[in-house]
Amino acid sequence: MRTGAHIFGGHVSIAGGYKEAPARAAAIGGNALQMFSGNPRGWNLPQVAPAEAGVFMEEAKKLGIETAYFHASYLINLADSGPNGKHSVEALIAELNVAEALGVRGSIIHLGSFKEEKAKREDLMPTLFTSTRAPSYAKHPNYDLLISHIKTILEKTPAKTLFIIEDMGMRKIGRDLKEIAQIVSDVNSQRLKVCLDTCHLHAAGYDITTRQKLDKFLERFDQLIGLGRLECFHINDSRDEFGSLRDRHANIGEGKVGKDVFRLLLNHPKTKHLPFLLEVPGFDDTGPDKKNMDILKAFARDAKQAK
């Protein structure tokens, strides 16, 4: 992954096959992309023929797509002891094998939730600059199952593919950085990385609206998880107020996150080299678009305002 000019992308459709995704990313001004490996609301296991994989990689190279990611199915719940947990493991094993065939770096994953614990998770609101005590949910009966599922996936997938944990802005696993840190520590694999979502950070109560606050956040992330594990950002505005625990994306500049957050992340020396991936609704409600991309690019050039 390069460290010069910015890496911008968006979530694009795979209608017509994986080979169509690079052109869709390039059309909105991206040099990176995110896509599903299949139906995000079904359990059909993804697969790809060598010929199709070759076309995808040729198209990506021709169009200047520097990096690509899968986003895992919304059905995934690696803390589930029932059929859903089994299907989640099978789906991610299949997805990461397809990722290697396509040259995709890995899969960005919502880990799931301890469903019966939802009503009890108010006490897990971030205490970012206070205790480093391991989160209480690690004692949940299904926590060991979660760790076991992740280890099984890693054991049965190519060593170069990444398992990328996405932070969550609601009552699900990964809302608190300490939760993610505990999982990373217990799995103990260099293949575990983290994707941070600006809407989720906002919803979960992480304030990064000034350079000082962002510096403090990144310092804490480094202490708990390690900046070397920070793989990419999902760049989304939010329709809801700070600390709302609601995950409703808005177009860049139209929500409650605040433009300064985007300027800061895009120009900070510790984050500006990372891929920034749009998951916005789009100004015409068709998903990430050139208008959102152009706004981001303008923020990246606007370094003098990032204070």
Number of C-alpha atoms within 10 A of each C-alpha: 9 11 10 9 10 18 23 26 29 31 25 23 20 18 10 8 14 20 20 17 24 29 20 19 29 20 13 19 19 27 23 24 30 26 23 21 28 22 14 15 11 12 16 14 16 18 15 17 10 11 8 15 21 16 15 22 19 13 17 26 14 11 17 15 22 17 20 26 24 23 20 26 23 16 18 25 26 29 27 21 15 10 8 16 20 16 19 24 21 18 22 26 22 18 27 29 20 24 27 18 19 23 18 22 19 26 27 25 22 22 24 21 19 21 12 7 13 12 9 10 16 10 10 16 16 18 14 17 9 7 10 14 8 13 17 11 16 14 10 12 12 17 17 14 16 23 17 16 23 20 16 13 19 22 11 15 20 17 13 14 21 25 23 27 24 25 28 29 26 21 23 20 24 23 24 24 21 23 20 23 20 18 22 21 12 13 17 12 13 12 16 21 24 25 21 19 23 25 29 30 25 29 27 26 20 22 18 23 20 15 17 10 13 18 15 16 17 17 14 18 18 14 12 18 21 15 17 10 18 21 21 23 20 23 27 29 30 26 19 19 14 19 18 15 22 20 19 17 22 22 24 25 17 15 18 18 27 16 18 18 21 24 26 26 25 26 21 18 9 13 18 20 20 21 28 28 26 29 24 24 19 19 16 9 10 10 17 25 27 17 16 24 21 14 15 22 16 12 22 21 12 14 14 11 11 20 13
